[in-house]
Amino acid sequence: MPADREEDAASADARHAEKMRKIQAARSTMMATKTREQGLLIVHTGTGKGKTSAALGMVVRAIGHGMKVGVVQFVKGTMATGEKTVFDAFPENVEFKPMGDGFTWDTQDRTRDIASARTAWDEVCRMIADPAYQMVVADELNIVLRYDYLPLDEVLEAFAAKPEMKHVIVTGRNAPDALIEAADLVTEMTMIKHPFRSGVKAQAGIEF
């Protein structure tokens, strides 16, 4: 390498190292202020794919820490899924309960859907109240809230009263504004492209 290019490379390396030192110092200062631990209310919403997948990724992480997790799936329940097969292999760590009757446009029975939502919600409340569970996932709860199958005020009151160190994760499109306001962590999945729109059906390992 010519001497001038070597000098330019060395100069670039030095600038990079100095920039990283400043970032490291700033981050260390910021992290020093983060000393509190608490259970989080987490919401995954939006039109994009990945809301449930992200929540179940947290379940996997919790398993790695030896935590006990309860997963209750609203709406879902009629299809065999890879995630249930996996989590059923960890009975000491995960109680995985699909408790829905399928999508509302398939059931076409509002009374039945409301009854199923109530049964599933009762199970979520049981898990939240049980100190054995350190994390509870209410998958697709936002869907039943959108259709008024459960009173939003009741759900918010239950979350507000949860044990201080309990993590609760809620998924589903169209999260109510009041739930977003109450949450500690909110992620909105945005759809940019999806193969379904190109005629590709749901596939094992990707959607279920």
Backbone as JSON Lines, residues from 0, in Angstrom:
{"i":0,"aa":"M","n":[0.85,-1.18,0.0],"ca":[0.0,0.0,0.0],"c":[0.89,1.24,0.0]}
{"i":1,"aa":"P","n":[0.6,2.24,-0.86],"ca":[1.39,3.47,-0.86],"c":[1.35,4.15,0.5]}
{"i":2,"aa":"A","n":[2.41,4.91,0.78],"ca":[2.54,5.55,2.1],"c":[1.38,6.49,2.39]}
{"i":3,"aa":"D","n":[0.94,7.24,1.37],"ca":[-0.15,8.2,1.62],"c":[-1.45,7.48,1.94]}
{"i":4,"aa":"R","n":[-1.67,6.32,1.31],"ca":[-2.9,5.56,1.62],"c":[-2.8,4.93,3.0]}
{"i":5,"aa":"E","n":[-1.6,4.49,3.37],"ca":[-1.41,3.96,4.71],"c":[-1.67,5.04,5.76]}
{"i":6,"aa":"E","n":[-1.2,6.24,5.47],"ca":[-1.4,7.36,6.4],"c":[-2.88,7.71,6.51]}
{"i":7,"aa":"D","n":[-3.57,7.7,5.35],"ca":[-5.01,7.99,5.37],"c":[-5.77,6.92,6.17]}
{"i":8,"aa":"A","n":[-5.38,5.65,6.0],"ca":[-6.04,4.56,6.71],"c":[-5.8,4.67,8.21]}
{"i":9,"aa":"A","n":[-4.56,5.01,8.57],"ca":[-4.23,5.15,9.99],"c":[-5.01,6.3,10.61]}
{"i":10,"aa":"S","n":[-5.14,7.39,9.84],"ca":[-5.88,8.55,10.31],"c":[-7.36,8.21,10.49]}
{"i":11,"aa":"A","n":[-7.91,7.45,9.53],"ca":[-9.31,7.04,9.62],"c":[-9.52,6.14,10.83]}
{"i":12,"aa":"D","n":[-8.58,5.23,11.08],"ca":[-8.67,4.34,12.24],"c":[-8.65,5.14,13.53]}
{"i":13,"aa":"A","n":[-7.78,6.14,13.59],"ca":[-7.66,6.96,14.8],"c":[-8.95,7.74,15.04]}
{"i":14,"aa":"R","n":[-9.54,8.29,13.97],"ca":[-10.79,9.03,14.11],"c":[-11.92,8.12,14.58]}
{"i":15,"aa":"H","n":[-11.93,6.92,13.99],"ca":[-12.96,5.95,14.39],"c":[-12.81,5.59,15.87]}
{"i":16,"aa":"A","n":[-11.59,5.31,16.3],"ca":[-11.36,4.93,17.69],"c":[-11.77,6.05,18.64]}
{"i":17,"aa":"E","n":[-11.46,7.28,18.27],"ca":[-11.82,8.42,19.11],"c":[-13.34,8.59,19.17]}
{"i":18,"aa":"K","n":[-13.99,8.41,18.04],"ca":[-15.45,8.51,18.0],"c":[-16.08,7.43,18.88]}
{"i":19,"aa":"M","n":[-15.56,6.2,18.8],"ca":[-16.1,5.1,19.61],"c":[-15.85,5.33,21.09]}
{"i":20,"aa":"R","n":[-14.7,5.93,21.45],"ca":[-14.43,6.23,22.85],"c":[-15.44,7.23,23.4]}
{"i":21,"aa":"K","n":[-15.8,8.22,22.6],"ca":[-16.78,9.21,23.03],"c":[-18.17,8.58,23.2]}
{"i":22,"aa":"I","n":[-18.52,7.71,22.24],"ca":[-19.81,7.02,22.33],"c":[-19.84,6.12,23.55]}
{"i":23,"aa":"Q","n":[-18.74,5.41,23.79],"ca":[-18.66,4.53,24.96],"c":[-18.81,5.3,26.26]}
{"i":24,"aa":"A","n":[-18.15,6.46,26.34],"ca":[-18.24,7.27,27.55],"c":[-19.65,7.79,27.76]}
{"i":25,"aa":"A","n":[-20.3,8.23,26.68],"ca":[-21.67,8.74,26.78],"c":[-22.63,7.63,27.18]}
{"i":26,"aa":"R","n":[-22.42,6.44,26.6],"ca":[-23.3,5.32,26.94],"c":[-23.1,4.87,28.38]}
{"i":27,"aa":"S","n":[-21.86,4.86,28.84],"ca":[-21.6,4.48,30.22],"c":[-22.27,5.45,31.19]}
{"i":28,"aa":"T","n":[-22.23,6.74,30.85],"ca":[-22.89,7.74,31.69],"c":[-24.39,7.52,31.71]}
{"i":29,"aa":"M","n":[-24.96,7.22,30.54],"ca":[-26.4,6.98,30.46],"c":[-26.79,5.73,31.24]}
{"i":30,"aa":"M","n":[-26.02,4.65,31.06],"ca":[-26.37,3.39,31.71],"c":[-26.25,3.48,33.23]}
{"i":31,"aa":"A","n":[-25.39,4.35,33.72],"ca":[-25.22,4.51,35.16],"c":[-26.47,5.05,35.82]}
{"i":32,"aa":"T","n":[-27.35,5.68,35.03],"ca":[-28.58,6.25,35.59],"c":[-29.73,5.23,35.59]}
{"i":33,"aa":"K","n":[-29.52,4.08,34.94],"ca":[-30.58,3.06,34.83],"c":[-30.37,2.01,35.91]}
{"i":34,"aa":"T","n":[-30.97,2.23,37.06],"ca":[-30.71,1.36,38.21],"c":[-31.96,0.62,38.7]}
{"i":35,"aa":"R","n":[-33.11,0.96,38.17],"ca":[-34.36,0.39,38.69],"c":[-34.77,-0.85,37.9]}
{"i":36,"aa":"E","n":[-35.3,-1.85,38.58],"ca":[-35.87,-3.02,37.95],"c":[-37.37,-3.06,38.22]}
{"i":37,"aa":"Q","n":[-38.14,-3.48,37.22],"ca":[-39.59,-3.62,37.42],"c":[-40.15,-4.52,36.35]}
{"i":38,"aa":"G","n":[-41.32,-5.08,36.65],"ca":[-42.03,-5.82,35.63],"c":[-42.6,-4.85,34.6]}
{"i":39,"aa":"L","n":[-42.52,-5.23,33.35],"ca":[-42.94,-4.34,32.27],"c":[-44.26,-4.78,31.64]}
{"i":40,"aa":"L","n":[-45.06,-3.8,31.25],"ca":[-46.22,-4.03,30.39],"c":[-45.76,-3.7,28.98]}
{"i":41,"aa":"I","n":[-45.75,-4.71,28.12],"ca":[-45.18,-4.59,26.78],"c":[-46.28,-4.82,25.76]}
{"i":42,"aa":"V","n":[-46.33,-4.0,24.73],"ca":[-47.34,-4.12,23.67],"c":[-46.65,-4.23,22.32]}
{"i":43,"aa":"H","n":[-47.02,-5.26,21.57],"ca":[-46.58,-5.42,20.18],"c":[-47.81,-5.24,19.3]}
{"i":44,"aa":"T","n":[-47.8,-4.23,18.47],"ca":[-48.98,-3.96,17.64],"c":[-48.53,-3.57,16.23]}
{"i":45,"aa":"G","n":[-49.48,-3.14,15.41],"ca":[-49.17,-2.73,14.05],"c":[-49.61,-3.76,13.02]}
{"i":46,"aa":"T","n":[-49.54,-3.38,11.75],"ca":[-50.03,-4.23,10.66],"c":[-48.98,-5.22,10.17]}
{"i":47,"aa":"G","n":[-47.75,-5.05,10.59],"ca":[-46.67,-5.9,10.09],"c":[-46.61,-7.25,10.79]}
{"i":48,"aa":"K","n":[-45.99,-8.2,10.12],"ca":[-45.78,-9.53,10.68],"c":[-44.72,-9.48,11.78]}
{"i":49,"aa":"G","n":[-44.89,-10.33,12.79],"ca":[-43.83,-10.45,13.8],"c":[-44.22,-10.13,15.22]}
{"i":50,"aa":"K","n":[-45.48,-9.77,15.45],"ca":[-45.9,-9.38,16.8],"c":[-45.85,-10.57,17.76]}
{"i":51,"aa":"T","n":[-46.5,-11.65,17.37],"ca":[-46.45,-12.86,18.2],"c":[-45.04,-13.44,18.21]}
{"i":52,"aa":"S","n":[-44.39,-13.45,17.07],"ca":[-43.04,-14.01,16.99],"c":[-42.09,-13.3,17.95]}
{"i":53,"aa":"A","n":[-42.2,-11.97,18.03],"ca":[-41.34,-11.22,18.94],"c":[-41.66,-11.57,20.39]}
{"i":54,"aa":"A","n":[-42.94,-11.71,20.71],"ca":[-43.33,-12.07,22.07],"c":[-42.8,-13.45,22.43]}
{"i":55,"aa":"L","n":[-42.93,-14.4,21.51],"ca":[-42.47,-15.76,21.79],"c":[-40.95,-15.83,21.83]}
{"i":56,"aa":"G","n":[-40.29,-14.92,21.13],"ca":[-38.84,-14.82,21.27],"c":[-38.45,-14.44,22.69]}
{"i":57,"aa":"M","n":[-39.24,-13.57,23.31],"ca":[-39.0,-13.21,24.71],"c":[-39.24,-14.41,25.62]}
{"i":58,"aa":"V","n":[-40.22,-15.24,25.25],"ca":[-40.47,-16.46,26.03],"c":[-39.24,-17.37,25.98]}
{"i":59,"aa":"V","n":[-38.66,-17.52,24.79],"ca":[-37.45,-18.33,24.66],"c":[-36.33,-17.77,25.54]}
{"i":60,"aa":"R","n":[-36.19,-16.46,25.51],"ca":[-35.17,-15.81,26.35],"c":[-35.44,-16.08,27.82]}
{"i":61,"aa":"A","n":[-36.71,-16.01,28.22],"ca":[-37.07,-16.26,29.62],"c":[-36.75,-17.69,30.02]}
{"i":62,"aa":"I","n":[-36.99,-18.65,29.12],"ca":[-36.64,-20.03,29.4],"c":[-35.16,-20.15,29.71]}
{"i":63,"aa":"G","n":[-34.35,-19.43,28.92],"ca":[-32.91,-19.46,29.13],"c":[-32.5,-18.95,30.49]}
{"i":64,"aa":"H","n":[-33.34,-18.13,31.11],"ca":[-33.06,-17.61,32.45],"c":[-33.78,-18.42,33.54]}
{"i":65,"aa":"G","n":[-34.37,-19.53,33.13],"ca":[-35.04,-20.39,34.11],"c":[-36.34,-19.83,34.63]}
{"i":66,"aa":"M","n":[-36.97,-18.9,33.89],"ca":[-38.2,-18.27,34.32],"c":[-39.41,-19.13,33.94]}
{"i":67,"aa":"K","n":[-40.5,-18.94,34.67],"ca":[-41.78,-19.58,34.37],"c":[-42.64,-18.6,33.6]}
{"i":68,"aa":"V","n":[-43.18,-19.04,32.47],"ca":[-43.96,-18.17,31.59],"c":[-45.31,-18.8,31.29]}
{"i":69,"aa":"G","n":[-46.34,-17.98,31.29],"ca":[-47.65,-18.41,30.85],"c":[-48.01,-17.73,29.55]}
{"i":70,"aa":"V","n":[-48.44,-18.5,28.57],"ca":[-48.85,-17.96,27.27],"c":[-50.31,-18.33,27.02]}
{"i":71,"aa":"V","n":[-51.15,-17.33,26.85],"ca":[-52.56,-17.55,26.52],"c":[-52.82,-16.91,25.17]}
{"i":72,"aa":"Q","n":[-53.33,-17.71,24.24],"ca":[-53.61,-17.21,22.9],"c":[-55.1,-17.0,22.72]}
{"i":73,"aa":"F","n":[-55.49,-15.75,22.53],"ca":[-56.86,-15.41,22.15],"c":[-56.99,-15.65,20.64]}
{"i":74,"aa":"V","n":[-58.21,-15.9,20.19],"ca":[-58.53,-16.09,18.77],"c":[-57.91,-17.38,18.24]}
{"i":75,"aa":"K","n":[-56.6,-17.52,18.36],"ca":[-55.92,-18.71,17.84],"c":[-56.3,-19.93,18.66]}
{"i":76,"aa":"G","n":[-56.21,-21.08,18.01],"ca":[-56.49,-22.29,18.75],"c":[-56.87,-23.47,17.89]}
{"i":77,"aa":"T","n":[-57.22,-23.23,16.63],"ca":[-57.68,-24.32,15.78],"c":[-56.58,-24.93,14.94]}
{"i":78,"aa":"M","n":[-55.4,-24.32,14.93],"ca":[-54.31,-24.8,14.08],"c":[-53.13,-25.27,14.92]}
{"i":79,"aa":"A","n":[-52.55,-26.41,14.55],"ca":[-51.34,-26.88,15.21],"c":[-50.18,-25.97,14.8]}
{"i":80,"aa":"T","n":[-49.37,-25.56,15.77],"ca":[-48.28,-24.64,15.49],"c":[-46.96,-25.2,15.99]}
{"i":81,"aa":"G","n":[-45.88,-24.79,15.32],"ca":[-44.55,-25.22,15.72],"c":[-44.18,-24.72,17.1]}
{"i":82,"aa":"E","n":[-44.63,-23.5,17.44],"ca":[-44.24,-22.94,18.73],"c":[-44.83,-23.75,19.89]}
{"i":83,"aa":"K","n":[-46.07,-24.22,19.74],"ca":[-46.64,-25.02,20.82],"c":[-45.87,-26.33,21.01]}
{"i":84,"aa":"T","n":[-45.49,-26.94,19.91],"ca":[-44.7,-28.16,19.99],"c":[-43.39,-27.93,20.74]}
{"i":85,"aa":"V","n":[-42.75,-26.81,20.43],"ca":[-41.48,-26.49,21.1],"c":[-41.7,-26.24,22.58]}
{"i":86,"aa":"F","n":[-42.65,-25.37,22.91],"ca":[-42.84,-25.0,24.31],"c":[-43.38,-26.14,25.15]}
{"i":87,"aa":"D","n":[-44.11,-27.06,24.53],"ca":[-44.59,-28.23,25.27],"c":[-43.43,-29.1,25.75]}
{"i":88,"aa":"A","n":[-42.26,-28.9,25.13],"ca":[-41.07,-29.65,25.56],"c":[-40.43,-29.04,26.79]}
{"i":89,"aa":"F","n":[-40.95,-27.91,27.25],"ca":[-40.43,-27.24,28.44],"c":[-41.56,-27.03,29.46]}
{"i":90,"aa":"P","n":[-42.19,-28.11,29.91],"ca":[-43.36,-27.97,30.79],"c":[-43.05,-27.3,32.11]}
{"i":91,"aa":"E","n":[-41.82,-27.35,32.57],"ca":[-41.47,-26.7,33.83],"c":[-41.36,-25.19,33.67]}
{"i":92,"aa":"N","n":[-41.17,-24.74,32.44],"ca":[-40.96,-23.32,32.2],"c":[-42.14,-22.62,31.52]}
{"i":93,"aa":"V","n":[-42.88,-23.34,30.71],"ca":[-43.91,-22.69,29.89],"c":[-45.23,-23.45,29.95]}
{"i":94,"aa":"E","n":[-46.29,-22.71,30.24],"ca":[-47.64,-23.22,30.07],"c":[-48.24,-22.5,28.88]}
{"i":95,"aa":"F","n":[-48.43,-23.22,27.79],"ca":[-48.83,-22.64,26.51],"c":[-50.26,-23.06,26.21]}
{"i":96,"aa":"K","n":[-51.18,-22.08,26.17],"ca":[-52.6,-22.41,26.08],"c":[-53.29,-21.65,24.95]}
{"i":97,"aa":"P","n":[-53.43,-22.26,23.77],"ca":[-54.28,-21.67,22.73],"c":[-55.73,-21.83,23.16]}
{"i":98,"aa":"M","n":[-56.47,-20.73,23.29],"ca":[-57.82,-20.79,23.85],"c":[-58.86,-20.13,22.98]}
{"i":99,"aa":"G","n":[-58.52,-19.87,21.72],"ca":[-59.49,-19.26,20.82],"c":[-60.22,-20.3,20.0]}
{"i":100,"aa":"D","n":[-61.16,-19.83,19.21],"ca":[-61.93,-20.71,18.33],"c":[-61.67,-20.41,16.86]}
{"i":101,"aa":"G","n":[-60.62,-19.67,16.59],"ca":[-60.34,-19.3,15.21],"c":[-60.73,-17.86,14.95]}
{"i":102,"aa":"F","n":[-60.41,-17.39,13.77],"ca":[-60.68,-16.0,13.42],"c":[-62.18,-15.7,13.45]}
{"i":103,"aa":"T","n":[-62.5,-14.47,13.79],"ca":[-63.9,-14.09,13.95],"c":[-64.7,-14.26,12.66]}
{"i":104,"aa":"W","n":[-64.03,-14.09,11.52],"ca":[-64.76,-14.24,10.26],"c":[-65.03,-15.72,9.95]}
{"i":105,"aa":"D","n":[-64.34,-16.61,10.67],"ca":[-64.61,-18.04,10.51],"c":[-65.69,-18.51,11.48]}
{"i":106,"aa":"T","n":[-65.62,-18.05,12.73],"ca":[-66.62,-18.49,13.7],"c":[-67.99,-17.89,13.4]}
{"i":107,"aa":"Q","n":[-68.0,-16.6,13.04],"ca":[-69.25,-15.9,12.72],"c":[-70.28,-16.03,13.85]}
{"i":108,"aa":"D","n":[-69.78,-16.05,15.07],"ca":[-70.64,-16.25,16.23],"c":[-70.13,-15.35,17.35]}
{"i":109,"aa":"R","n":[-70.68,-14.15,17.47],"ca":[-70.19,-13.17,18.44],"c":[-70.33,-13.67,19.88]}
{"i":110,"aa":"T","n":[-71.44,-14.3,20.19],"ca":[-71.65,-14.79,21.55],"c":[-70.59,-15.82,21.92]}
{"i":111,"aa":"R","n":[-70.29,-16.71,21.02],"ca":[-69.26,-17.72,21.25],"c":[-67.88,-17.07,21.38]}
{"i":112,"aa":"D","n":[-67.6,-16.09,20.54],"ca":[-66.31,-15.41,20.6],"c":[-66.13,-14.67,21.92]}
{"i":113,"aa":"I","n":[-67.18,-14.05,22.39],"ca":[-67.12,-13.33,23.67],"c":[-66.88,-14.31,24.81]}
{"i":114,"aa":"A","n":[-67.56,-15.45,24.77],"ca":[-67.38,-16.45,25.82],"c":[-65.95,-16.99,25.82]}
{"i":115,"aa":"S","n":[-65.42,-17.24,24.63],"ca":[-64.04,-17.73,24.53],"c":[-63.05,-16.7,25.03]}
{"i":116,"aa":"A","n":[-63.29,-15.43,24.69],"ca":[-62.41,-14.35,25.15],"c":[-62.44,-14.24,26.67]}
{"i":117,"aa":"R","n":[-63.61,-14.38,27.25],"ca":[-63.73,-14.29,28.71],"c":[-62.98,-15.44,29.38]}
{"i":118,"aa":"T","n":[-63.11,-16.64,28.85],"ca":[-62.41,-17.78,29.43],"c":[-60.89,-17.6,29.35]}
{"i":119,"aa":"A","n":[-60.43,-17.12,28.2],"ca":[-58.99,-16.89,28.02],"c":[-58.5,-15.77,28.94]}
{"i":120,"aa":"W","n":[-59.29,-14.71,29.07],"ca":[-58.9,-13.6,29.93],"c":[-58.83,-14.04,31.39]}
{"i":121,"aa":"D","n":[-59.77,-14.86,31.82],"ca":[-59.72,-15.39,33.18],"c":[-58.42,-16.15,33.42]}
{"i":122,"aa":"E","n":[-57.95,-16.85,32.41],"ca":[-56.7,-17.6,32.53],"c":[-55.5,-16.64,32.61]}
{"i":123,"aa":"V","n":[-55.53,-15.56,31.82],"ca":[-54.48,-14.55,31.91],"c":[-54.44,-13.97,33.32]}
{"i":124,"aa":"C","n":[-55.6,-13.64,33.86],"ca":[-55.66,-13.06,35.21],"c":[-55.13,-14.04,36.25]}
{"i":125,"aa":"R","n":[-55.44,-15.32,36.06],"ca":[-54.93,-16.34,36.99],"c":[-53.4,-16.35,36.98]}
{"i":126,"aa":"M","n":[-52.84,-16.31,35.79],"ca":[-51.38,-16.36,35.66],"c":[-50.73,-15.09,36.22]}
{"i":127,"aa":"I","n":[-51.36,-13.96,35.99],"ca":[-50.82,-12.71,36.53],"c":[-50.82,-12.74,38.05]}
{"i":128,"aa":"A","n":[-51.85,-13.3,38.63],"ca":[-51.96,-13.35,40.09],"c":[-51.07,-14.41,40.72]}
{"i":129,"aa":"D","n":[-50.68,-15.42,39.94],"ca":[-49.89,-16.53,40.47],"c":[-48.41,-16.13,40.5]}
{"i":130,"aa":"P","n":[-47.79,-16.11,41.68],"ca":[-46.39,-15.69,41.78],"c":[-45.42,-16.64,41.09]}
{"i":131,"aa":"A","n":[-45.88,-17.83,40.72],"ca":[-45.0,-18.78,40.03],"c":[-44.62,-18.28,38.64]}
{"i":132,"aa":"Y","n":[-45.5,-17.48,38.04],"ca":[-45.25,-16.98,36.69],"c":[-44.54,-15.64,36.75]}
{"i":133,"aa":"Q","n":[-43.41,-15.54,36.07],"ca":[-42.68,-14.27,36.02],"c":[-43.0,-13.47,34.76]}
{"i":134,"aa":"M","n":[-43.56,-14.13,33.78],"ca":[-43.95,-13.47,32.52],"c":[-45.25,-14.09,32.04]}
{"i":135,"aa":"V","n":[-46.15,-13.23,31.53],"ca":[-47.42,-13.7,30.97],"c":[-47.61,-13.04,29.61]}
{"i":136,"aa":"V","n":[-47.93,-13.86,28.62],"ca":[-48.18,-13.36,27.26],"c":[-49.67,-13.49,26.97]}
{"i":137,"aa":"A","n":[-50.3,-12.38,26.61],"ca":[-51.7,-12.36,26.19],"c":[-51.7,-12.13,24.68]}
{"i":138,"aa":"D","n":[-51.57,-13.22,23.93],"ca":[-51.4,-13.13,22.48],"c":[-52.73,-12.84,21.8]}
{"i":139,"aa":"E","n":[-52.74,-11.8,20.97],"ca":[-53.92,-11.35,20.22],"c":[-55.0,-10.77,21.11]}
{"i":140,"aa":"L","n":[-54.64,-10.37,22.3],"ca":[-55.63,-9.7,23.17],"c":[-56.16,-8.43,22.51]}
{"i":141,"aa":"N","n":[-55.32,-7.74,21.76],"ca":[-55.77,-6.5,21.1],"c":[-56.94,-6.75,20.15]}
{"i":142,"aa":"I","n":[-56.97,-7.94,19.56],"ca":[-58.06,-8.26,18.63],"c":[-59.4,-8.29,19.36]}
{"i":143,"aa":"V","n":[-59.44,-8.97,20.51],"ca":[-60.71,-9.06,21.24],"c":[-61.1,-7.71,21.84]}
{"i":144,"aa":"L","n":[-60.1,-6.89,22.16],"ca":[-60.43,-5.54,22.63],"c":[-61.01,-4.7,21.5]}
{"i":145,"aa":"R","n":[-60.48,-4.88,20.32],"ca":[-60.98,-4.13,19.18],"c":[-62.45,-4.42,18.91]}
{"i":146,"aa":"Y","n":[-62.85,-5.68,19.1],"ca":[-64.23,-6.08,18.84],"c":[-65.12,-5.99,20.08]}
{"i":147,"aa":"D","n":[-64.57,-5.39,21.14],"ca":[-65.34,-5.2,22.39],"c":[-65.81,-6.52,23.0]}
{"i":148,"aa":"Y","n":[-65.0,-7.56,22.86],"ca":[-65.33,-8.83,23.5],"c":[-65.0,-8.81,24.99]}
{"i":149,"aa":"L","n":[-64.12,-7.89,25.38],"ca":[-63.79,-7.67,26.78],"c":[-63.82,-6.18,27.06]}
{"i":150,"aa":"P","n":[-64.21,-5.76,28.26],"ca":[-64.2,-4.34,28.58],"c":[-62.75,-3.84,28.74]}
{"i":151,"aa":"L","n":[-62.4,-2.81,28.01],"ca":[-61.04,-2.28,28.08],"c":[-60.69,-1.83,29.48]}
{"i":152,"aa":"D","n":[-61.62,-1.2,30.17],"ca":[-61.35,-0.72,31.53],"c":[-60.96,-1.86,32.46]}
{"i":153,"aa":"E","n":[-61.62,-2.99,32.3],"ca":[-61.3,-4.15,33.15],"c":[-59.87,-4.63,32.88]}
{"i":154,"aa":"V","n":[-59.5,-4.67,31.62],"ca":[-58.15,-5.11,31.25],"c":[-57.1,-4.15,31.79]}
{"i":155,"aa":"L","n":[-57.33,-2.86,31.63],"ca":[-56.37,-1.88,32.12],"c":[-56.24,-1.93,33.63]}
{"i":156,"aa":"E","n":[-57.34,-2.14,34.33],"ca":[-57.29,-2.24,35.79],"c":[-56.46,-3.45,36.23]}
{"i":157,"aa":"A","n":[-56.64,-4.56,35.54],"ca":[-55.88,-5.76,35.88],"c":[-54.39,-5.56,35.65]}
{"i":158,"aa":"F","n":[-54.05,-4.89,34.56],"ca":[-52.63,-4.64,34.29],"c":[-52.04,-3.65,35.29]}
{"i":159,"aa":"A","n":[-52.81,-2.65,35.66],"ca":[-52.33,-1.66,36.63],"c":[-52.09,-2.3,37.99]}
{"i":160,"aa":"A","n":[-52.83,-3.35,38.3],"ca":[-52.73,-4.0,39.61],"c":[-51.79,-5.2,39.6]}
{"i":161,"aa":"K","n":[-51.13,-5.47,38.49],"ca":[-50.26,-6.64,38.43],"c":[-49.11,-6.51,39.42]}
{"i":162,"aa":"P","n":[-48.56,-7.64,39.88],"ca":[-47.4,-7.58,40.78],"c":[-46.26,-6.77,40.16]}
{"i":163,"aa":"E","n":[-45.53,-6.09,41.0],"ca":[-44.54,-5.13,40.54],"c":[-43.5,-5.73,39.59]}
{"i":164,"aa":"M","n":[-43.1,-6.97,39.83],"ca":[-42.03,-7.56,39.03],"c":[-42.54,-8.49,37.93]}
{"i":165,"aa":"K","n":[-43.83,-8.49,37.7],"ca":[-44.42,-9.37,36.67],"c":[-44.35,-8.69,35.3]}
{"i":166,"aa":"H","n":[-43.82,-9.41,34.31],"ca":[-43.82,-8.92,32.93],"c":[-45.09,-9.42,32.23]}
{"i":167,"aa":"V","n":[-45.77,-8.53,31.52],"ca":[-46.96,-8.9,30.75],"c":[-46.77,-8.39,29.32]}
{"i":168,"aa":"I","n":[-46.95,-9.28,28.36],"ca":[-46.8,-8.92,26.95],"c":[-48.13,-9.1,26.24]}
{"i":169,"aa":"V","n":[-48.56,-8.07,25.53],"ca":[-49.83,-8.09,24.79],"c":[-49.52,-7.92,23.31]}
{"i":170,"aa":"T","n":[-50.14,-8.75,22.48],"ca":[-49.92,-8.63,21.04],"c":[-51.24,-8.4,20.31]}
{"i":171,"aa":"G","n":[-51.12,-8.05,19.05],"ca":[-52.28,-7.9,18.18],"c":[-52.36,-6.52,17.55]}
{"i":172,"aa":"R","n":[-52.97,-6.48,16.4],"ca":[-53.17,-5.2,15.69],"c":[-54.09,-4.28,16.48]}
{"i":173,"aa":"N","n":[-54.0,-3.0,16.13],"ca":[-54.95,-2.0,16.63],"c":[-55.01,-1.94,18.15]}
{"i":174,"aa":"A","n":[-53.86,-1.88,18.79],"ca":[-53.84,-1.72,20.25],"c":[-54.58,-0.44,20.62]}
{"i":175,"aa":"P","n":[-55.46,-0.47,21.62],"ca":[-56.18,0.73,22.02],"c":[-55.2,1.8,22.52]}
{"i":176,"aa":"D","n":[-55.54,3.05,22.28],"ca":[-54.68,4.15,22.71],"c":[-54.43,4.11,24.22]}
{"i":177,"aa":"A","n":[-55.45,3.75,24.99],"ca":[-55.3,3.73,26.44],"c":[-54.31,2.65,26.88]}
{"i":178,"aa":"L","n":[-54.28,1.54,26.17],"ca":[-53.31,0.48,26.48],"c":[-51.91,0.93,26.11]}
{"i":179,"aa":"I","n":[-51.76,1.58,24.98],"ca":[-50.46,2.1,24.58],"c":[-49.96,3.1,25.61]}
{"i":180,"aa":"E","n":[-50.84,3.95,26.1],"ca":[-50.47,4.94,27.1],"c":[-50.03,4.26,28.4]}
{"i":181,"aa":"A","n":[-50.68,3.18,28.76],"ca":[-50.37,2.5,30.02],"c":[-49.1,1.67,29.94]}
{"i":182,"aa":"A","n":[-48.71,1.26,28.74],"ca":[-47.58,0.35,28.57],"c":[-46.24,1.01,28.86]}
{"i":183,"aa":"D","n":[-45.27,0.18,29.22],"ca":[-43.9,0.65,29.42],"c":[-43.09,0.57,28.13]}
{"i":184,"aa":"L","n":[-43.43,-0.39,27.29],"ca":[-42.69,-0.62,26.05],"c":[-43.69,-0.94,24.96]}
{"i":185,"aa":"V","n":[-43.65,-0.18,23.88],"ca":[-44.58,-0.39,22.77],"c":[-43.77,-0.46,21.47]}
{"i":186,"aa":"T","n":[-44.02,-1.5,20.69],"ca":[-43.4,-1.63,19.38],"c":[-44.49,-1.78,18.34]}
{"i":187,"aa":"E","n":[-44.4,-0.99,17.28],"ca":[-45.36,-1.08,16.18],"c":[-44.68,-1.72,14.98]}
{"i":188,"aa":"M","n":[-45.17,-2.88,14.58],"ca":[-44.65,-3.56,13.4],"c":[-45.3,-2.95,12.16]}
{"i":189,"aa":"T","n":[-44.48,-2.51,11.22],"ca":[-44.99,-1.89,10.0],"c":[-44.76,-2.82,8.82]}
{"i":190,"aa":"M","n":[-45.81,-3.11,8.1],"ca":[-45.68,-3.98,6.93],"c":[-45.16,-3.17,5.74]}
{"i":191,"aa":"I","n":[-44.07,-3.63,5.17],"ca":[-43.54,-3.02,3.96],"c":[-43.81,-3.94,2.77]}
{"i":192,"aa":"K","n":[-43.52,-5.23,2.94],"ca":[-43.85,-6.22,1.93],"c":[-44.29,-7.49,2.65]}
{"i":193,"aa":"H","n":[-45.21,-8.23,2.01],"ca":[-45.62,-9.52,2.56],"c":[-45.93,-10.45,1.4]}
{"i":194,"aa":"P","n":[-45.41,-11.68,1.43],"ca":[-45.63,-12.6,0.32],"c":[-47.08,-12.99,0.12]}
{"i":195,"aa":"F","n":[-47.9,-12.86,1.15],"ca":[-49.32,-13.19,1.02],"c":[-49.97,-12.39,-0.09]}
{"i":196,"aa":"R","n":[-49.52,-11.14,-0.24],"ca":[-50.1,-10.27,-1.27],"c":[-49.69,-10.7,-2.67]}
{"i":197,"aa":"S","n":[-48.68,-11.57,-2.75],"ca":[-48.24,-12.07,-4.05],"c":[-48.76,-13.49,-4.29]}
{"i":198,"aa":"G","n":[-49.68,-13.93,-3.47],"ca":[-50.29,-15.23,-3.66],"c":[-49.61,-16.37,-2.93]}
{"i":199,"aa":"V","n":[-48.66,-16.05,-2.03],"ca":[-47.96,-17.1,-1.28],"c":[-48.74,-17.4,-0.01]}
{"i":200,"aa":"K","n":[-49.07,-18.65,0.2],"ca":[-49.87,-19.02,1.36],"c":[-49.01,-19.06,2.63]}
{"i":201,"aa":"A","n":[-49.68,-19.1,3.8],"ca":[-48.97,-19.22,5.08],"c":[-48.19,-20.53,5.08]}
{"i":202,"aa":"Q","n":[-46.94,-20.46,5.57],"ca":[-46.05,-21.6,5.5],"c":[-45.55,-22.02,6.87]}
{"i":203,"aa":"A","n":[-45.36,-23.33,7.03],"ca":[-44.83,-23.88,8.27],"c":[-43.46,-23.29,8.54]}
{"i":204,"aa":"G","n":[-43.22,-22.93,9.8],"ca":[-41.94,-22.37,10.18],"c":[-41.86,-20.86,10.02]}
{"i":205,"aa":"I","n":[-42.79,-20.31,9.26],"ca":[-42.84,-18.85,9.04],"c":[-44.05,-18.25,9.73]}
{"i":206,"aa":"E","n":[-45.23,-18.74,9.38],"ca":[-46.45,-18.22,10.0],"c":[-46.96,-19.09,11.15]}
{"i":207,"aa":"F","n":[-46.63,-20.35,11.18],"ca":[-47.17,-21.23,12.21],"c":[-46.19,-22.37,12.51]}
